[in-house]
Amino acid sequence: MKTPALFSPLSLRDVTLPNRIVVSPMCMYSARDGVADDFHLAHYGKFAIGGAGLVFVEATGVTAQGRITNGCLGLWNDEQAQALAPIAALIKQQGSVAGIQLGHGGRKASTQRAFDGSGPLGDADIARGEKRWQVIGPSPIAFAPGWLTPREMTRADMDDVRDAFVRAAGRAVAAGFQLVELHMAHGYLLQSFLTPLANQRRDGYGGALENRMRFPLEVAEAVRRSLPDGMPLFARISAVDWVEGGWQMPDSIVLARALQRIGVDVVDCSSGGNLAQGATNSNLARGPAFQAPFAREIRSAVGIKTQAVGLIRDAALAEKLLAEGSADLIALGRQMLYDPFWVLHARRELAPLDDFADWPAPYGWWLEKWARGLAGAGERV
Ligand SMILES: Cc1cc2nc3c(=O)[nH]c(=O)nc-3n(C[C@H](O)[C@H](O)[C@H](O)COP(=O)(O)O)c2cc1C
């Protein structure tokens, strides 16, 4: 049987992903002082045991101020890097590739953990011990009424944030991660420079598209230069804001070209994050693979590799997206929370290996006998 596209390897610089399935970065809001613990090890490790080609550790703050919530991971000190090292090691030991998303929350930092409401921290949150801090952004415009108003960033602030991204990338390499993704989506700091909804600066970093892209590209360039040549760099973008007068697809094409020139290897195509109705944009009508057309358009217009994400749940759809050239990689978020062994299940659906040879050996040996028994082959189950 022909190997499905979903299970074909992909080489990016010196790193080869064993298949095309990616665990999308997902904040767990469960860290203390930005430090990972046993929960994170078990959480991320299980996706690697489950056969994902690439496991992304969630949006990890490059500064304390850049954390989205009090529970977000960070990489601004060595203790945080040391706590992440066993996670990267376990992912690699299981044959998967270890990636980490680096981000800065910008004006959407200092908020409630998602399961506490995803909004600005309220008095009840502070009473429970959550801390609130001054947030920064391109312009002093709050995300929505009741949210913190960011302090407008000076050029010195931009230097600090750019250098923090570079230092965090260095710590990610030292911790054993094989690739890095820059979070340039969802209304967080780098995307808030891109979109005119959040950036109303009158200096060289606001106004025309070229100006709005200047700081995010500067960060991408500095990180690219600091990484080993053989290490891939991804950038997650919001392909559109879904708002009239906001960021649109033609802007994403221009951005993707600039990212490609800098040496970004994969554009990860998400969307939204600047709608004031809530951090999750849950008011949008969304269907299966609703963002894949963005990945497809950027891939064909720019000739850069893309990652599709968003409501991709079944193996046949994931396979179709690859086969029709919509993307090079397929990322799954919530479906992975629902079924961490999705990859192994997808393989059985698309091209089953009867002997469970693709399963982790300590499971596969037993499952093969179990399956034969269930099929009535006379084995004891
Ligand atoms: C619990 C949770 C946390 C998330 N955290 C992040 C994050 O850290 N960085 C990011 O870029 N997207 C984040 N997202 C968005 C997902 O990566 C993904 O793009 C989105 O959930 C759509 O894919 P899905 O339909 O497969 O879940 C998060 C989503 C969920 C459900």
The ligand as a MOL file (V3000), in Angstrom:
LIG
                    3D

  0  0  0     0  0            999 V3000
M  V30 BEGIN CTAB
M  V30 COUNTS 31 33 0 0 0
M  V30 BEGIN ATOM
M  V30 1 C -5.9820 25.1560 24.9110 0
M  V30 2 C -5.4980 25.9410 23.7300 0
M  V30 3 C -4.3630 26.7360 23.8400 0
M  V30 4 C -3.8510 27.4130 22.7280 0
M  V30 5 N -2.6650 28.0890 22.8450 0
M  V30 6 C -2.0470 28.5490 21.7280 0
M  V30 7 C -0.7020 28.9850 21.7610 0
M  V30 8 O -0.0110 28.8750 22.7730 0
M  V30 9 N -0.1790 29.4940 20.6190 0
M  V30 10 C -0.8850 29.5360 19.4450 0
M  V30 11 O -0.3580 29.9980 18.4390 0
M  V30 12 N -2.1450 29.0710 19.3790 0
M  V30 13 C -2.7200 28.5480 20.4790 0
M  V30 14 N -3.9580 27.9780 20.3830 0
M  V30 15 C -4.5560 27.7930 19.0520 0
M  V30 16 C -4.2090 26.4040 18.5210 0
M  V30 17 O -2.8070 26.2540 18.3430 0
M  V30 18 C -4.9070 26.1220 17.2000 0
M  V30 19 O -4.4260 27.0150 16.2350 0
M  V30 20 C -6.4190 26.2700 17.3120 0
M  V30 21 O -6.9000 25.5990 18.4580 0
M  V30 22 C -7.1370 25.7440 16.0730 0
M  V30 23 O -6.8190 24.3890 15.8500 0
M  V30 24 P -7.8150 23.1870 16.3300 0
M  V30 25 O -9.1450 23.4410 15.7020 0
M  V30 26 O -7.1340 21.9460 15.8080 0
M  V30 27 O -7.8880 23.2160 17.8240 0
M  V30 28 C -4.5140 27.3360 21.4930 0
M  V30 29 C -5.6860 26.5730 21.4000 0
M  V30 30 C -6.1640 25.8610 22.4800 0
M  V30 31 C -7.3820 25.0080 22.3160 0
M  V30 END ATOM
M  V30 BEGIN BOND
M  V30 1 1 1 2
M  V30 2 1 2 3
M  V30 3 2 2 30
M  V30 4 2 3 4
M  V30 5 1 4 5
M  V30 6 1 4 28
M  V30 7 2 5 6
M  V30 8 1 6 7
M  V30 9 1 6 13
M  V30 10 2 7 8
M  V30 11 1 7 9
M  V30 12 1 9 10
M  V30 13 2 10 11
M  V30 14 1 10 12
M  V30 15 2 12 13
M  V30 16 1 13 14
M  V30 17 1 14 15
M  V30 18 1 14 28
M  V30 19 1 15 16
M  V30 20 1 16 17
M  V30 21 1 16 18
M  V30 22 1 18 19
M  V30 23 1 18 20
M  V30 24 1 20 21
M  V30 25 1 20 22
M  V30 26 1 22 23
M  V30 27 1 23 24
M  V30 28 2 24 25
M  V30 29 1 24 26
M  V30 30 1 24 27
M  V30 31 2 28 29
M  V30 32 1 29 30
M  V30 33 1 30 31
M  V30 END BOND
M  V30 END CTAB
M  END
